[in-house]
Amino acid sequence: MTVLDGARERRVRTGGVELCVAELGDPHQPTVVLVHGYPDSKEVWSEVAARLADTFHVVLYDVRGHGRSTAPSPLRGGFTLEKLTDDFLAVADAVSPDRPVHLVGHDWGSVQSWEFVTVKRTEGRIASFTSMSGPSLDHFGHWIDKRLKRPTPRRVGQLLGQGAKSWYVYLLHTPVLPELAWRGPLGKRWPGILERVEKVPGGGYPTASLPSDAAHGAWLYRDNVRPRLRRPREDAYAHVPVQLITPLGDAFLSERLYDDLELWAPRLTRRTLPAKHWVPRTRPDRLADWITEFVTATEDGRSGTGANGKHADRFGGQLVLVTGAGNGIGRATAFAFAEAGARVVAVDRDAEAAARTAELSRLIGAPAAWAETVDVSDEQAMEKLAARVAAEYGVVDVLVNNAGIGLSGSFFDTTPEDWKKVLDVNLWGVIHGCRLFGRQMAERGQGGHIVNTASAAAFQPSRALPAYGTSKAAVLMLSECLRAELADQGIGVTAICPGLVNTNITATARFAGVDAAEEKRRQQRTARLYGARNYPPEKVADAVLEAVVHNRAVVPVTPEARGAHLMSRFAPRVLRRLARVKPPL
Ligand SMILES: NC(=O)c1ccc[n+]([C@@H]2O[C@H](COP(=O)([O-])OP(=O)(O)OC[C@H]3O[C@@H](n4cnc5c(N)ncnc54)[C@H](O)[C@@H]3O)[C@@H](O)[C@H]2O)c1
C-alpha cells in the first residue's frame, strides 16, 4: 500500500509512450507537478503529495520507462531532454490546461525540470520551480568549464570533489553493465541500501518495477549527460522563480555546484537541509512546508519568501521553541530565529515577557510567533505544553532549552531547598524539554536539533557555585549522552556554554547564606560586574544558530568561557587553583 491510494489516475499519450498520471486534491486549486528521479517512480513523492493535497491540486507522473508509464522504443535516443519536455507539457496540458503549474523536481526529476524552466516553449506554462538534488546540465557544464579554464587550487578541489561524487554517472555510461546489475544483485539489495545508507525508513515503497525502471533510466544519463556537459547552452536562464533546496549530506552532489546559480536563476530562494539525498522520503514535512510557502508566495505575486536574515536558507519556515524566551539570552535567541524566518514559540514563566517576545518576533520577521506561559520545572505543565504545541503548531524542528536561574553561595550555605530549586529549573526543565519535544522529533523521524543552555560553570569549578555548576555540568553531560543516542536519527544536540553575559540574571540570582539586604547588595554588585563586562546576549544567540547549522556538540561562548574550556582539557590543575579563589563579594 502507498499513500497514493485514493489518487485519481489517468493515462496521457505523448511521443509514442503512455504516461501514468496521478492526481490528488482539489483541481480548482493551484496545480503542483512533482517529478521523480532515478531510480524511482512517482511513489517517491507519496508522503509529500499527501501533505500538499490539503492545499493544492497535486499531480505526479511516472517518467517514461518508469513505474507504470511505458518505455520508448528504441530506448537509445528515447530519453532526451527534448522528449522529456514534450512529456511534461502533455501532462501539464491534460491536468491544468488554463493555468501555469508549479513544478517540483528531485534528482533527475529536477535535472529535467531545469530544462523545462529554461526553454522558450514552456514560457507561460510554469509558475515556479522547486529544485532539489538535481542541477541543470547546462549550468553544470559551465561550472566545469570555468574551473578547467581558470583553475585555482580551490576550483580544482571543487572539481575533484564533485568528480568523486559522480562515480555512478561513469558506470551508468557503460553498456549493459548497469542493466545486469539492476536486474541482479543491486536490484535486490536496493531497499536495504536505501534504509541503511540513506536512512530512508523501511527502505521506501514497493519496488516491483525497480529493475526495469533503473535499467531504462540509465538512458537518461546516456542520452543527455555527455552531449550537454560538452556543449552547454549559453541561454539556459530560468524564466520562473526558483526555490533551491540543498541537502547538505548529499553523497552524489556537492553544494558548490550551486555557487553561481543566481546568474542563471535571478529570482532564487535558497534553502538548506541537514539530510542525505532522498529528501522526499526522509523530510516530507519540511519539503511540504517549503513548497507550500513558495507556491503561495508566487501565487500572491511575491517571488521570494520574505525572510532574508542570516541563515534564512536553513531556518525559514521552521518551528523553533525557546524556553526562558522572556528575557536575556532566550529572547535574543528567539529574535535571531525570527530574523531567519522561523516560526517561534516563546515559552517563559513570565507571561507578559513571553508575549512581548512573541510580538517583537513577528515584527522582526517571524511568519508566526506564539507565547506560552509555563514553568519548565513543572512536569505536568510541560507535558500539556508539548501536547498543545504538537496539536496547534506542529513538531518542533529546533528546541532551545534555555530557561535557567542563578544561585551563588558555599556548599554548606546552600540548603536542600536551594538545591531543589536550582536543579528543578536548570536540570529538570531541560530533561522535561528533551524528553517531551525530543520524543516528538524522534517519532516524526525527520531530524531536528536540541540546544541546551549550560554554562562555562559546567566545566569550570568554583567554590561559589556548587549547586549552579553541578546543574550545568549535568546539562552538559545530558546533552552529550543524548547527542550520541539521537545521532542516527538525524537529531543534533548542542550544549551552549556562555561565560559572563550581560542579562538580567544577576538581578534574580539567589545568594545562599545571606539575609535579604546582603543578597540585594550582592545582586547589584554582580549586575555592575556583568554590565562592565558587557557581553551582549545577541552574540550568544548568533552562536546558537551557528551551532545548529554546523551541528556542534559543545560551544563555549565568550573568550573567558573558551579559555576555561581549553584549560579544563589541557590545564585542569590551573582551573582547580582558580576555583579556590574567594569571590570578591
Ligand atoms: N547571563 C549569563 O551570564 C549566563 C552565563 C551562562 C549561562 N547562562 C544561562 O543562560 C540561560 C538564560 O539566562 P539569562 O542570562 O538570559 O537569564 P535571564 O534571567 O535574563 O532570563 C531567563 C529567563 O528565563 C525565565 N525563567 C526562569 N525560570 C523559569 C522557569 N522555571 N520556567 C520558565 N521560564 C523561566 C525567566 O523568566 C527569564 O525570562 C540560563 O540557563 C542561564 O543559566 C547565563
The ligand as a Tripos MOL2 file, in Angstrom:
@<TRIPOS>MOLECULE
LIG
   44    48     1     0     0
SMALL
NO_CHARGES

@<TRIPOS>ATOM
      1 N1         23.8320   35.5360   31.7950 N.am      1 LIG1
      2 C1         24.9040   34.7910   31.9230 C.2       1 LIG1
      3 O1         25.9950   35.2730   32.2150 O.2       1 LIG1
      4 C2         24.8220   33.3030   31.6990 C.ar      1 LIG1
      5 C3         26.0030   32.5960   31.6190 C.ar      1 LIG1
      6 C4         25.9530   31.2230   31.3980 C.ar      1 LIG1
      7 C5         24.7520   30.5930   31.2740 C.ar      1 LIG1
      8 N2         23.6000   31.3020   31.3740 N.ar      1 LIG1
      9 C6         22.3570   30.5640   31.2420 C.3       1 LIG1
     10 O2         21.6100   31.1100   30.1850 O.3       1 LIG1
     11 C7         20.2300   30.8850   30.4120 C.3       1 LIG1
     12 C8         19.4820   32.1870   30.2270 C.3       1 LIG1
     13 O3         19.9650   33.0930   31.1770 O.3       1 LIG1
     14 P1         19.8460   34.6560   31.0190 P.3       1 LIG1
     15 O4         21.1460   35.2040   31.4230 O.co2     1 LIG1
     16 O5         19.2620   35.0360   29.7350 O.co2     1 LIG1
     17 O6         18.8060   34.9510   32.2040 O.3       1 LIG1
     18 P2         17.5650   35.9290   32.3040 P.3       1 LIG1
     19 O7         17.2130   35.9360   33.7660 O.co2     1 LIG1
     20 O8         17.8410   37.2140   31.6420 O.co2     1 LIG1
     21 O9         16.4440   35.1760   31.5030 O.3       1 LIG1
     22 C9         15.9600   33.9450   31.9330 C.3       1 LIG1
     23 C10        14.5040   33.8060   31.5350 C.3       1 LIG1
     24 O10        14.0890   32.5150   31.9350 O.3       1 LIG1
     25 C11        12.8320   32.6240   32.5860 C.3       1 LIG1
     26 N3         12.6970   31.5390   33.5420 N.ar      1 LIG1
     27 C12        13.3870   31.3650   34.6890 C.ar      1 LIG1
     28 N4         12.9390   30.2710   35.3110 N.ar      1 LIG1
     29 C13        11.9780   29.7390   34.5410 C.ar      1 LIG1
     30 C14        11.1380   28.6070   34.6640 C.ar      1 LIG1
     31 N5         11.2010   27.8260   35.7210 N.pl3     1 LIG1
     32 N6         10.2560   28.3630   33.6880 N.ar      1 LIG1
     33 C15        10.1600   29.1700   32.6050 C.ar      1 LIG1
     34 N7         10.9090   30.2650   32.4580 N.ar      1 LIG1
     35 C16        11.8140   30.5400   33.4170 C.ar      1 LIG1
     36 C17        12.8440   33.9690   33.2420 C.3       1 LIG1
     37 O11        11.5270   34.4370   33.4860 O.3       1 LIG1
     38 C18        13.5950   34.7990   32.2320 C.3       1 LIG1
     39 O12        12.7150   35.3840   31.3070 O.3       1 LIG1
     40 C19        20.1230   30.2780   31.7820 C.3       1 LIG1
     41 O13        20.0100   28.8830   31.6820 O.3       1 LIG1
     42 C20        21.4440   30.6510   32.4250 C.3       1 LIG1
     43 O14        21.8050   29.7540   33.4460 O.3       1 LIG1
     44 C21        23.6060   32.6400   31.5680 C.ar      1 LIG1
@<TRIPOS>BOND
     1     1     2 1
     2     2     3 2
     3     2     4 1
     4     4     5 ar
     5     4    44 ar
     6     5     6 ar
     7     6     7 ar
     8     7     8 ar
     9     8     9 1
    10     8    44 ar
    11     9    10 1
    12     9    42 1
    13    10    11 1
    14    11    12 1
    15    11    40 1
    16    12    13 1
    17    13    14 1
    18    14    15 2
    19    14    16 1
    20    14    17 1
    21    17    18 1
    22    18    19 2
    23    18    20 1
    24    18    21 1
    25    21    22 1
    26    22    23 1
    27    23    24 1
    28    23    38 1
    29    24    25 1
    30    25    26 1
    31    25    36 1
    32    26    27 ar
    33    26    35 ar
    34    27    28 ar
    35    28    29 ar
    36    29    30 ar
    37    29    35 ar
    38    30    31 1
    39    30    32 ar
    40    32    33 ar
    41    33    34 ar
    42    34    35 ar
    43    36    37 1
    44    36    38 1
    45    38    39 1
    46    40    41 1
    47    40    42 1
    48    42    43 1
@<TRIPOS>SUBSTRUCTURE
     1 LIG1         1 GROUP 0 **** ****
